[in-house]
Amino acid sequence: MTAELVRGQNHPLSRSRVEIRISAGTPVLALVQVCDDAGRLAGPGAVAHPGARALPGLEAPEGISAQHRVPVDLDAVGPAVHRVGVVLVLPPGGPARFGAVPASYVSVAEPEGAELAGYTLTALESETAVLALELYRRQGAWKVRAVGQGYADGLGALLADAGLSAPAAAELAAAATGLTAGDITLAAMPTGTAPAPTVPRGLRAPSPSPSQGSNQGSNQGPVPDAPPAPAAPTHPEPIPLSGTPYAGTSGGDTAGGPPTISYDHPRRRTSTEPPEPGPRPTAPPRPGEPPRPVAGDASGWSMEERLYNQVWGMFEDMARSVAAYRGAVEFADTRMDRELDGALSDPRHRLGGSGNAARDTARARREELVAQAQAVLDRDLDQLTAEVEVVEPALPASYARWDNPVWHGARSAAPPSENPLALRLGDLHLPERPGLRIPMLVRIPLERGLWIDNGRTGSEAAMAMDTDRLRRAAMDMAVAHAARLLAAHPADRFAVHVIDAAGAGAASLAPLVRAGVLAGPPAAGAAGVTETLERLTRRVDLVQMALRAGAPEDLPPDVDTADQLLIVHDFPHGFDDRAVTRLRYLADEGPAVGVHLLMVADRDEASAYGPLLDPLWRSLMRLSPVPDNHLADPWVHHAWTFEPDLPPQGSRVMEQALERVAAARRAAG
C-alpha cells in the first residue's frame, strides 16, 4: 500500500535500491542533488543534471519530459551523503510558473515494482524550481520526506540556498538548463554565509562542514491547505523578542508571528583539523524495527559538535513530524466539512432520510484519517523520545541540564581547556508531546544580548505570578546563565560584571558574590552605573581600533581581553540619558569584540523613553523566566513552549560549580 505523504511528512524505506518516479503537470527538467546532513551541497559536482548525469549510486534523467524515472542505490551514494534531493525545474520557453500547470506527483517505488510512498506537490504559485522530495539518512536508516520547497527565482536561487556561492550557483543553473549564466536571476540568491542566528537570533542549527555556510534549507509551511510559502525563500532576518512576542507583537512594534529560532552554525573548527572518531557504529536495525539511537550520531569535528548537530536534527525532525500531523488533521477536517456540505445540499438526502448516514460516513472517514496521522506521529515521537534519552546523558556541561551527572563528580572536577561551542538556556516542547523536551542551545560567543523579561505583561503565566516572585525568578535565571558560562569557560577567558543600581538583586547574586567570581562588586547607584558602562565602552572602543589597525597585540595592558558579560538588573533605575546611550552602544557594538549584555528588565518600566529604546529591545533575545510559547522554529514556524533550565530546588550544584571556577582562577593566578 502506498503511503500518501503531505508536505513535511516522512516515511521509512525498507530497501536501499529504489526508483523515484516523476509525473509532472508539464514537461520539466529533473535534477538530483546529494547533500550532507544539513542539506548543504559539497560543490557543483554534487548535482546530477542532463549535462552531467551520473553520480555514485544514481543517475539523473536525460532531457525534458513530463515523466521521469531516477534509479537510486542508497548503498552506493557514499558515507558523506545524508540527503538525496529531487529537483524539478521549468525549462526555458515553457510555463512561467508551477502554479499555472497541474500539480506534479513524485513517488518512491521498488525498482520496476510497487510504489512505497508518494507526494503531490500542491500550494505552488510563482515558483519555477522546486525541491520536491528527499531521501535522507537518519541513525543508519533511510527515509523519504515530502519537501515541496519552491523558488520563484529559479534553480540558481535553489542551489545558492543549498550552499553554493552565487557565481557557482548561476553557472551550474546555466549548465543544467541550457541558459547562459547572465540569464540566471541572482537577486534573491544569498551571497555568502547566511546571517548567524539565535533564539530568535543566536540559536544556531548545524552545518557539519566547517568550510561552508550554514543553512539547513528553508522549507516553509509543511501542511496542505496552509497559506503558501514565500515564493522565493531567503535566509530570514532574525526577529527580536520584546514586549508580547507570544501574540506576535512587540510592544509598539508589530511582527508577523512568533520570533524565529535561527539556525546558522558557528563553524569553530577548520577543515584542516582531523575530526575526532565518531560514535561506535551499531548493527543496522532489522526490517520493521526503528533505528537504534546513538549519542553523537551526526557530522562534526568533535563529539561536542556532533552532539550539537544531533540536537538540531532532533529539533527539525520534531517540527516536521508535528507539522505533518497537523496538516493531515486539517486536511481531514476540510474534507469532512466538504462532504457534510454536499450531503446537506443534496435534496435526495433531505427527503429520503439518508442525511444522517452520509454525515456518519463523513465523520468516520475523518476519524480514520486522523487515527492514521496520529499513529505516524506517535511512531516518530517515540523514536525521538528514545533518542533524547540516549543523548541527554552524553551532553557536555554547557549543553546539559543542571540535574545532569556531568555537573557532579569527576567529570566536572577538571576546568575546561577551551571555550564551549554552545550554551543551554532551557528546553523547548510542543503540545502534541509535552514530555518530549528538545534542548534549546545558543551559540557561543553570544552574537546578540539576552533579555530576561521580568514584566507581567509578557504572557499568561507571568500575569498569574506574584510580581516579587517573578522578578526573583528572572534574576535567578540570569545568575544561573552567568554561572554556567563561567563554569563552561577556561578560568581566565570569561569575566562577569553586574549593575544592580538599587541593590534589589542582592539575594539572587549572593552565590556569585560569595564565590568571588565577579570582576568586581555589583555596581550600585548612578555613579556605579556610569563607571561600569564607561569602563566597558572604553574596552569596546580600544579593541575595535586595534582590530581595524591590525594590531590587537598592542592593546594597553589594563584591557582585559577575556570575553565580558554585563548583567543589568532593574533597568532603567540609576540610568540617565548618557548611560542609556552607552548601554545601547554596548548592545550594538559589544558582541563583535567580546562584550555581551544580559538584561533583566520590564519593558513597561522604561516606557518613559518611548521609541528611543525600541532598537535596544529589538537587538536582544527575549527570554521568559516562566514557561511560555513565544519562540518559533525556522522550518515550519510552530510556536514552541520555552522553559528555562534552573538548578533543582535545594541543590548546591551551582554553588559547587562556582567554587570550582574560583579554585581554577586561584590556581591559574
C-alpha positions as CSV (number, residue, x, y, z in Angstrom):
1,M,0.0,0.0,0.0
2,T,1.4,3.4,-1.0
3,A,1.9,5.9,1.8
4,E,0.4,9.3,0.7
5,L,2.6,12.0,2.2
6,V,1.8,15.6,2.9
7,R,4.4,18.3,2.9
8,G,6.9,17.8,5.7
9,Q,5.9,14.2,6.4
10,N,8.4,11.3,6.3
11,H,8.1,7.6,5.7
12,P,10.7,4.9,6.4
13,L,12.3,3.0,3.5
14,S,12.8,-0.7,3.9
15,R,15.2,-1.2,0.9
16,S,18.3,0.5,-0.4
17,R,17.5,0.2,-4.1
18,V,14.6,2.3,-5.1
19,E,13.2,4.2,-8.1
20,I,12.0,7.8,-7.9
21,R,9.1,8.3,-10.4
22,I,8.1,11.8,-11.5
23,S,4.7,12.6,-13.2
24,A,4.8,16.3,-13.8
25,G,1.9,18.5,-14.9
26,T,4.1,19.8,-17.7
27,P,7.5,18.8,-19.3
28,V,10.2,19.6,-16.7
29,L,13.9,19.1,-16.1
30,A,14.7,16.7,-13.3
31,L,17.9,17.0,-11.3
32,V,19.2,15.1,-8.3
33,Q,21.4,16.7,-5.6
34,V,23.3,14.9,-2.9
35,C,23.9,16.8,0.4
36,D,25.3,16.5,3.8
37,D,23.0,16.0,6.8
38,A,22.3,19.8,6.9
39,G,21.2,19.9,3.3
40,R,24.4,21.6,2.1
41,L,26.0,20.8,-1.3
42,A,29.7,20.0,-1.3
43,G,30.1,21.8,-4.6
44,P,28.7,21.9,-8.2
45,G,29.7,18.3,-8.7
46,A,27.1,17.3,-6.1
47,V,24.3,17.9,-8.6
48,A,23.4,15.4,-11.4
49,H,21.7,17.1,-14.3
50,P,21.2,16.4,-18.1
51,G,24.7,17.8,-18.8
52,A,26.4,15.6,-16.1
53,R,24.0,12.8,-15.3
54,A,25.9,10.3,-13.2
55,L,26.8,10.4,-9.5
56,P,27.7,7.4,-7.3
57,G,24.5,5.4,-6.8
58,L,22.2,7.4,-9.0
59,E,21.7,8.9,-12.5
60,A,19.7,12.0,-13.4
61,P,17.2,11.7,-16.3
62,E,18.1,13.0,-19.8
63,G,16.2,15.8,-21.4
64,I,12.9,17.4,-20.7
65,S,9.8,15.3,-20.2
66,A,6.6,15.1,-18.1
67,Q,7.6,11.6,-17.0
68,H,10.9,10.7,-15.4
69,R,12.4,7.8,-13.6
70,V,15.5,8.0,-11.3
71,P,17.2,4.8,-10.1
72,V,18.9,5.2,-6.8
73,D,21.2,2.8,-4.9
74,L,21.5,4.2,-1.4
75,D,24.2,1.7,-0.5
76,A,26.4,3.3,-3.2
77,V,26.0,7.0,-2.6
78,G,28.8,7.2,-0.2
79,P,29.1,7.8,3.6
80,A,29.3,11.6,3.3
81,V,25.9,11.8,1.6
82,H,23.0,12.1,4.0
83,R,20.3,13.6,1.7
84,V,19.4,12.8,-1.9
85,G,17.0,15.5,-3.2
86,V,14.9,15.5,-6.4
87,V,14.6,18.9,-8.0
88,L,12.1,19.8,-10.7
89,V,12.8,22.9,-12.9
90,L,10.6,24.5,-15.6
91,P,12.7,24.7,-18.7
92,P,13.3,27.9,-20.8
93,G,10.4,28.6,-23.1
94,G,7.9,26.6,-21.0
95,P,5.3,27.7,-18.5
96,A,6.3,30.7,-16.4
97,R,5.4,29.2,-13.0
98,F,4.4,25.9,-11.4
99,G,1.1,27.5,-10.2
100,A,-0.1,27.7,-13.8
101,V,0.2,23.9,-14.5
102,P,-1.4,20.8,-12.9
103,A,0.2,19.6,-9.7
104,S,3.1,17.2,-10.1
105,Y,3.3,13.9,-8.4
106,V,6.6,12.3,-7.2
107,S,6.9,8.8,-5.7
108,V,9.5,6.4,-4.4
109,A,8.9,2.8,-5.6
110,E,10.6,-0.6,-5.8
111,P,12.6,-0.9,-9.0
112,E,10.0,-1.9,-11.6
113,G,7.6,-2.6,-8.8
114,A,5.0,-1.1,-6.4
115,E,5.1,2.4,-5.0
116,L,6.3,2.8,-1.4
117,A,5.4,6.5,-0.9
118,G,4.0,9.3,-3.0
119,Y,3.6,13.1,-2.7
120,T,1.5,15.5,-4.7
121,L,3.1,19.0,-4.9
122,T,0.4,21.4,-4.0
123,A,0.3,25.1,-3.0
124,L,2.9,26.2,-5.6
125,E,2.3,29.6,-7.2
126,S,5.1,31.7,-8.8
127,E,7.9,29.1,-8.3
128,T,10.0,27.9,-11.3
129,A,12.1,25.4,-9.4
130,V,11.1,23.1,-6.6
131,L,12.9,20.7,-4.3
132,A,10.2,18.0,-4.5
133,L,11.3,15.3,-2.0
134,E,14.4,14.0,-0.4
135,L,15.7,10.6,0.8
136,Y,17.6,11.2,4.0
137,R,19.7,9.1,6.3
138,R,18.8,9.1,10.0
139,Q,20.6,6.9,12.5
140,G,21.8,4.4,9.9
141,A,18.4,4.0,8.2
142,W,16.9,5.8,5.2
143,K,13.6,7.7,5.0
144,V,11.7,9.7,2.4
145,R,10.4,13.2,3.2
146,A,8.0,15.3,1.2
147,V,9.5,18.7,0.9
148,G,7.8,20.8,-1.8
149,Q,10.0,23.9,-1.3
150,G,9.7,26.2,-4.3
151,Y,11.8,29.1,-5.6
152,A,10.4,31.9,-7.7
153,D,13.9,33.0,-8.8
154,G,14.6,29.6,-10.2
155,L,17.3,26.9,-10.0
156,G,20.1,29.4,-9.2
157,A,18.3,30.5,-6.0
158,L,17.7,26.9,-5.0
159,L,21.3,25.9,-5.4
160,A,22.5,29.0,-3.6
161,D,20.2,28.2,-0.7
162,A,21.8,24.8,-0.6
163,G,25.3,26.3,0.0
164,L,26.8,27.2,-3.4
165,S,28.2,30.7,-3.9
166,A,26.1,33.0,-6.2
167,P,28.5,32.7,-9.2
168,A,28.8,28.9,-8.8
169,A,25.0,28.5,-8.5
170,A,24.4,30.7,-11.6
171,E,27.0,28.8,-13.6
172,L,25.6,25.4,-12.6
173,A,22.0,26.5,-13.2
174,A,23.0,27.7,-16.7
175,A,24.7,24.4,-17.5
176,A,21.7,22.4,-16.3
177,T,19.0,24.5,-18.1
178,G,21.0,25.4,-21.2
179,L,20.8,29.2,-20.5
180,T,23.8,31.4,-20.2
181,A,25.0,32.4,-16.7
182,G,23.8,36.0,-17.4
183,D,20.3,34.8,-17.7
184,I,20.2,33.3,-14.2
185,T,18.5,35.5,-11.7
186,L,20.8,36.5,-8.8
187,A,18.6,39.0,-7.0
188,A,17.3,36.6,-4.3
189,M,20.4,34.4,-4.1
190,P,22.5,34.6,-0.9
191,T,25.9,36.0,-1.5
192,G,28.0,34.3,1.2
193,T,27.4,32.9,4.6
194,A,23.9,33.3,5.9
195,P,23.3,35.6,8.8
196,A,24.3,33.9,12.1
197,P,21.3,33.3,14.4
198,T,20.0,32.6,17.9
199,V,16.6,32.3,19.5
200,P,15.5,34.3,17.7
201,R,19.0,35.4,16.6
202,G,21.6,33.3,18.3
203,L,20.3,29.8,18.3
204,R,22.2,28.1,15.5
205,A,21.4,25.0,13.7
206,P,24.3,23.0,12.4
207,S,26.2,22.9,9.2
208,P,28.5,20.0,9.5
209,S,31.1,21.1,7.0
210,P,33.2,23.8,8.8
211,S,34.3,25.2,5.5
212,Q,30.8,26.0,4.4
213,G,28.0,28.4,5.3
214,S,25.2,27.1,7.4
215,N,21.6,27.0,6.3
216,Q,19.7,23.8,6.7
217,G,17.3,24.6,4.0
218,S,14.3,26.9,4.0
219,N,11.3,24.6,3.9
220,Q,8.4,26.8,4.9
221,G,4.8,25.6,5.6
222,P,4.6,21.9,5.8
223,V,0.9,21.3,5.7
224,P,-1.7,21.2,2.9
225,D,-4.3,23.9,2.8
226,A,-1.9,26.2,4.7
227,P,-1.0,29.6,3.4
228,P,1.5,29.2,0.6
229,A,5.2,29.5,1.5
230,P,7.0,32.6,0.2
231,A,7.8,32.2,-3.4
232,A,11.5,32.9,-3.2
233,P,12.7,31.8,0.2
234,T,15.7,33.6,1.7
235,H,17.5,33.3,4.9
236,P,15.2,35.1,7.3
237,E,16.4,38.1,9.2
238,P,16.1,37.0,12.8
239,I,13.2,38.7,14.6
240,P,14.0,40.2,18.0
241,L,11.9,39.4,21.1
242,S,10.3,42.2,23.1
243,G,7.0,43.2,24.6
244,T,4.5,40.5,24.0
245,P,6.0,38.3,21.3
246,Y,3.7,35.4,22.1
247,A,1.0,37.2,20.3
248,G,3.2,38.2,17.5
249,T,3.8,41.8,18.7
250,S,6.5,43.6,20.5
251,G,5.1,46.5,22.5
252,G,4.9,49.3,19.9
253,D,6.3,47.0,17.2
254,T,4.4,44.5,15.1
255,A,5.6,41.3,13.8
256,G,4.1,38.5,11.7
257,G,4.2,35.8,14.3
258,P,6.5,34.3,17.0
259,P,10.2,35.1,16.6
260,T,12.0,32.6,14.6
261,I,14.7,30.4,16.1
262,S,17.5,30.8,13.6
263,Y,20.0,28.1,12.8
264,D,23.4,29.0,11.5
265,H,26.4,27.1,12.6
266,P,29.3,28.8,14.4
267,R,32.0,26.9,12.4
268,R,34.5,26.8,15.2
269,R,36.7,24.2,13.6
270,T,38.9,24.5,10.5
271,S,38.8,22.0,7.7
272,T,42.5,21.2,8.2
273,E,41.9,19.7,11.6
274,P,41.3,15.9,11.7
275,P,37.9,15.0,13.1
276,E,37.6,13.0,16.3
277,P,36.4,9.5,15.9
278,G,32.7,9.2,15.6
279,P,30.4,7.1,17.7
280,R,30.9,3.3,17.5
281,P,28.6,2.1,14.7
282,T,25.7,-0.1,15.8
283,A,24.3,-3.0,13.8
284,P,21.6,-1.9,11.3
285,P,18.1,-2.4,12.5
286,R,16.2,-5.4,11.3
287,P,13.3,-4.8,8.9
288,G,10.4,-3.3,10.7
289,E,12.5,-2.1,13.6
290,P,13.2,1.6,14.2
291,P,16.8,2.8,14.0
292,R,18.7,2.4,17.3
293,P,19.6,5.9,18.7
294,V,23.3,6.7,19.3
295,A,24.6,9.8,21.0
296,G,26.8,11.8,18.7
297,D,25.2,10.3,15.5
298,A,25.8,13.5,13.4
299,S,28.6,15.0,11.5
300,G,31.2,17.3,13.2
301,W,34.8,17.6,14.1
302,S,34.4,16.8,17.7
303,M,31.9,14.9,19.9
304,E,30.7,18.3,21.2
305,E,30.0,19.5,17.7
306,R,28.3,16.2,16.7
307,L,26.0,16.3,19.8
308,Y,25.2,19.9,18.9
309,N,24.3,19.0,15.4
310,Q,22.3,16.0,16.6
311,V,20.2,18.1,18.9
312,W,19.3,20.3,16.0
313,G,18.5,17.3,13.9
314,M,16.1,16.2,16.6
315,F,14.6,19.7,16.7
316,E,13.9,19.7,13.0
317,D,12.5,16.1,13.0
318,M,10.0,17.0,15.7
319,A,9.0,20.2,14.0
320,R,8.3,18.5,10.7
321,S,6.6,15.4,12.2
322,V,4.2,17.6,14.1
323,A,3.6,19.8,11.1
324,A,2.7,16.7,9.0
325,Y,0.3,15.6,11.7
326,R,-1.4,19.0,11.9
327,G,-1.6,19.2,8.2
328,A,-3.2,15.8,8.0
329,V,-5.8,16.7,10.6
330,E,-6.5,19.9,8.8
331,F,-7.0,18.0,5.6
332,A,-9.3,15.5,7.3
333,D,-11.4,18.3,8.8
334,T,-11.6,20.2,5.4
335,R,-12.7,17.0,3.6
336,M,-15.3,16.2,6.2
337,D,-16.7,19.7,6.0
338,R,-16.9,19.4,2.2
339,E,-18.6,16.1,2.4
340,L,-21.1,17.3,5.0
341,D,-21.9,20.4,2.9
342,G,-22.5,18.1,-0.1
343,A,-24.8,15.8,1.9
344,L,-26.8,18.7,3.3
345,S,-27.2,20.3,-0.1
346,D,-28.4,17.1,-1.8
347,P,-32.3,17.1,-1.9
348,R,-32.3,13.3,-2.0
349,H,-30.6,13.1,1.4
350,R,-33.1,15.6,2.9
351,L,-36.1,13.9,1.5
352,G,-35.0,10.3,1.8
353,G,-33.7,10.5,5.3
354,S,-30.2,9.3,4.3
355,G,-28.6,12.5,5.5
356,N,-27.7,11.1,8.9
357,A,-25.9,8.1,7.2
358,A,-23.9,10.5,5.0
359,R,-22.9,12.6,7.9
360,D,-21.8,9.5,9.9
361,T,-19.8,8.3,6.9
362,A,-18.0,11.6,6.6
363,R,-17.2,11.7,10.3
364,A,-15.9,8.1,10.2
365,R,-13.6,8.9,7.3
366,R,-12.3,11.9,9.2
367,E,-11.6,9.8,12.3
368,E,-9.8,7.2,10.2
369,L,-7.5,9.8,8.6
370,V,-6.8,11.4,12.0
371,A,-6.1,8.0,13.5
372,Q,-3.6,7.2,10.7
373,A,-1.9,10.5,11.2
374,Q,-1.7,10.0,15.0
375,A,-0.1,6.6,14.5
376,V,2.6,8.0,12.3
377,L,3.2,10.9,14.8
378,D,3.4,8.5,17.7
379,R,5.9,6.4,15.8
380,D,8.1,9.4,15.0
381,L,7.9,10.9,18.5
382,D,8.5,7.6,20.2
383,Q,11.7,7.3,18.2
384,L,12.7,10.9,19.1
385,T,12.0,10.2,22.8
386,A,14.3,7.2,22.7
387,E,17.0,9.4,21.0
388,V,16.6,12.1,23.7
389,E,17.0,9.5,26.4
390,V,20.4,8.5,24.9
391,V,21.6,12.0,24.0
392,E,20.8,13.8,27.3
393,P,23.3,11.8,29.5
394,A,26.1,12.3,26.9
395,L,25.8,16.1,26.7
396,P,28.8,18.2,27.9
397,A,28.2,20.6,30.8
398,S,27.4,23.7,28.7
399,Y,24.6,21.7,26.9
400,A,23.4,19.7,29.9
401,R,20.6,20.4,32.4
402,W,21.7,21.3,35.9
403,D,20.5,17.9,37.2
404,N,22.7,16.1,34.7
405,P,25.5,14.0,36.3
406,V,28.0,15.9,34.2
407,W,27.8,18.7,36.7
408,H,28.8,16.3,39.5
409,G,31.7,14.1,40.4
410,A,34.9,13.5,38.4
411,R,33.7,14.7,35.0
412,S,33.0,18.2,36.5
413,A,36.2,18.5,38.5
414,A,38.7,19.5,35.8
415,P,38.3,23.0,34.4
416,P,37.6,23.2,30.6
417,S,40.6,23.8,28.3
418,E,38.7,25.6,25.6
419,N,35.6,27.7,25.1
420,P,32.3,25.9,24.7
421,L,30.5,25.6,21.4
422,A,27.1,26.5,22.7
423,L,25.1,27.1,25.9
424,R,21.8,25.6,27.0
425,L,19.2,28.1,28.0
426,G,16.3,25.7,28.6
427,D,14.0,23.3,26.9
428,L,11.5,23.5,24.0
429,H,8.4,21.4,23.6
430,L,5.1,21.2,21.7
431,P,1.6,20.4,23.0
432,E,1.4,17.1,21.0
433,R,4.1,15.6,23.3
434,P,4.8,18.0,26.3
435,G,7.1,15.4,27.9
436,L,9.4,15.4,24.9
437,R,11.9,18.2,25.5
438,I,14.4,19.4,23.0
439,P,17.4,21.3,24.5
440,M,17.5,25.0,23.5
441,L,21.1,25.8,22.7
442,V,22.5,29.2,21.9
443,R,25.9,29.5,20.2
444,I,28.9,30.9,22.0
445,P,30.2,33.6,21.8
446,L,26.8,35.3,22.0
447,E,26.2,37.3,18.9
448,R,23.4,39.3,20.5
449,G,22.5,40.1,24.0
450,L,19.9,38.3,26.2
451,W,16.9,39.9,27.8
452,I,15.1,38.1,30.6
453,D,11.7,39.8,30.8
454,N,10.6,40.2,34.4
455,G,7.4,42.1,33.5
456,R,3.9,40.6,34.0
457,T,2.5,41.6,30.5
458,G,4.5,39.2,28.5
459,S,2.4,36.1,29.0
460,E,-0.5,34.5,30.8
461,A,2.0,32.5,33.0
462,A,3.7,35.8,34.1
463,M,0.4,37.6,34.7
464,A,-0.7,34.7,37.1
465,M,2.5,35.1,39.1
466,D,3.2,37.4,42.0
467,T,5.4,40.3,40.9
468,D,8.1,39.8,43.5
469,R,8.4,36.1,42.8
470,L,8.5,36.8,39.1
471,R,11.3,39.3,39.5
472,R,13.3,36.9,41.7
473,A,12.8,34.1,39.2
474,A,14.1,36.3,36.4
475,M,17.2,37.3,38.4
476,D,17.8,33.7,39.5
477,M,17.7,32.7,35.8
478,A,20.2,35.3,34.9
479,V,22.6,34.2,37.6
480,A,22.2,30.6,36.6
481,H,23.2,31.5,33.0
482,A,26.2,33.5,34.2
483,A,27.3,30.6,36.4
484,R,27.0,28.2,33.5
485,L,29.0,30.5,31.3
486,L,31.8,30.8,33.9
487,A,31.9,27.1,34.6
488,A,32.0,26.2,30.9
489,H,34.9,28.5,30.0
490,P,38.6,28.2,31.0
491,A,39.4,30.1,34.1
492,D,40.9,33.2,32.5
493,R,38.6,33.6,29.5
494,F,35.3,35.0,30.9
495,A,34.5,37.8,33.2
496,V,31.1,38.9,34.6
497,H,30.1,42.4,35.6
498,V,26.9,43.4,37.4
499,I,24.9,46.6,37.5
500,D,22.3,46.4,40.3
501,A,21.7,50.1,40.9
502,A,19.1,49.7,43.7
503,G,20.5,46.5,45.2
504,A,17.3,44.7,44.6
505,G,19.0,41.6,43.1
506,A,21.4,41.0,46.1
507,A,19.7,37.7,47.2
508,S,20.0,36.2,43.7
509,L,23.5,37.5,43.2
510,A,24.7,36.1,46.5
511,P,26.2,32.8,45.0
512,L,28.4,34.8,42.5
513,V,29.5,37.3,45.2
514,R,30.3,34.6,47.8
515,A,32.4,32.6,45.3
516,G,34.3,35.7,44.4
517,V,34.0,35.1,40.6
518,L,32.7,38.6,39.6
519,A,35.0,41.1,38.0
520,G,34.1,43.5,40.8
521,P,31.4,44.2,43.3
522,P,27.9,44.8,41.8
523,A,27.7,48.4,40.8
524,A,25.2,50.4,42.8
525,G,23.7,53.9,42.3
526,A,24.1,56.2,39.4
527,A,27.8,56.6,39.9
528,G,28.4,52.8,39.8
529,V,26.3,52.6,36.6
530,T,28.3,55.3,35.0
531,E,31.7,53.9,36.0
532,T,30.9,50.3,34.8
533,L,29.5,51.5,31.4
534,E,32.4,53.8,30.8
535,R,34.9,51.0,31.5
536,L,33.2,48.5,29.1
537,T,32.7,51.2,26.5
538,R,36.4,52.0,26.6
539,R,37.2,48.4,26.1
540,V,34.9,48.1,23.1
541,D,36.5,51.3,21.5
542,L,40.0,50.2,22.1
543,V,39.5,46.6,20.8
544,Q,37.7,48.0,17.7
545,M,40.6,50.4,17.0
546,A,43.2,47.7,17.5
547,L,41.4,45.3,15.2
548,R,41.0,47.9,12.5
549,A,44.7,48.7,12.7
550,G,45.6,45.1,12.5
551,A,47.5,45.2,15.8
552,P,45.4,43.5,18.6
553,E,48.6,42.8,20.4
554,D,49.2,46.5,21.0
555,L,46.2,46.9,23.4
556,P,47.0,48.7,26.7
557,P,47.9,46.2,29.4
558,D,44.9,47.2,31.5
559,V,42.5,46.0,28.9
560,D,41.0,42.6,29.8
561,T,41.0,40.5,26.6
562,A,38.7,37.9,28.0
563,D,35.0,37.8,27.0
564,Q,32.9,40.1,29.2
565,L,29.3,39.6,30.3
566,L,27.4,42.6,31.7
567,I,24.3,41.8,33.8
568,V,22.0,44.8,34.1
569,H,19.3,44.4,36.7
570,D,16.4,46.7,37.4
571,F,16.8,48.9,34.3
572,P,16.3,51.8,33.9
573,H,16.8,52.6,37.7
574,G,20.1,54.6,38.0
575,F,20.4,55.3,34.3
576,D,20.4,58.8,32.8
577,D,20.2,59.6,29.1
578,R,24.0,59.3,28.7
579,A,24.0,55.9,30.4
580,V,21.2,54.7,28.2
581,T,23.1,55.8,25.1
582,R,26.2,53.8,26.3
583,L,24.1,50.8,27.0
584,R,22.6,50.9,23.5
585,Y,26.2,51.2,22.2
586,L,27.3,48.1,24.1
587,A,24.3,46.1,22.9
588,D,25.1,47.0,19.2
589,E,28.9,47.1,19.1
590,G,29.9,44.9,22.1
591,P,29.2,41.3,20.8
592,A,31.6,41.7,17.9
593,V,34.5,42.4,20.3
594,G,33.6,40.1,23.2
595,V,31.3,42.3,25.4
596,H,27.9,40.7,25.9
597,L,24.8,42.0,27.6
598,L,22.3,40.2,29.8
599,M,19.3,42.4,30.7
600,V,16.8,41.6,33.5
601,A,14.1,44.2,32.9
602,D,10.5,45.1,32.4
603,R,10.0,47.0,29.2
604,D,7.0,48.8,30.6
605,E,9.2,50.4,33.3
606,A,11.3,52.0,30.6
607,S,8.2,53.3,28.7
608,A,9.1,56.9,29.5
609,Y,11.9,56.7,26.9
610,G,9.3,55.9,24.2
611,P,10.5,54.7,20.9
612,L,14.1,55.7,21.8
613,L,14.7,52.2,23.3
614,D,12.9,50.2,20.6
615,P,16.2,49.4,18.9
616,L,17.7,48.2,22.2
617,W,14.8,45.7,22.8
618,R,14.9,44.5,19.2
619,S,18.7,43.9,19.5
620,L,18.2,41.5,22.4
621,M,16.9,37.9,22.5
622,R,13.9,37.9,24.8
623,L,13.5,35.0,27.2
624,S,10.9,34.3,29.8
625,P,11.5,33.1,33.4
626,V,8.3,31.2,33.3
627,P,7.1,28.7,30.6
628,D,5.6,30.3,27.6
629,N,5.2,29.7,23.8
630,H,6.9,32.7,22.3
631,L,9.5,31.1,20.0
632,A,9.2,29.6,16.6
633,D,11.3,27.1,14.7
634,P,12.8,28.1,11.3
635,W,11.3,25.3,9.3
636,V,7.5,25.4,9.8
637,H,7.1,28.1,12.5
638,H,5.4,26.2,15.2
639,A,5.0,28.1,18.5
640,W,7.3,26.2,20.9
641,T,7.0,26.5,24.7
642,F,10.2,27.5,26.3
643,E,11.1,26.5,29.8
644,P,14.2,27.9,31.5
645,D,16.8,25.5,32.9
646,L,17.4,26.3,36.6
647,P,19.3,24.4,39.3
648,P,17.0,22.0,41.3
649,Q,15.5,23.4,44.4
650,G,17.7,22.7,47.5
651,S,20.7,21.7,45.3
652,R,24.1,23.2,45.7
653,V,25.1,22.2,42.2
654,M,25.5,25.8,41.0
655,E,27.4,26.9,44.1
656,Q,29.8,23.9,43.7
657,A,30.4,24.8,40.0
658,L,31.2,28.4,41.1
659,E,33.6,27.1,43.8
660,R,35.4,25.1,41.1
661,V,35.7,28.3,38.9
662,A,37.1,30.2,41.9
663,A,39.6,27.4,42.6
664,A,40.7,27.3,39.0
665,R,41.3,31.0,38.9
666,R,43.4,30.9,42.1
667,A,45.4,28.1,40.5
668,A,45.9,30.0,37.3
669,G,46.7,33.2,39.0
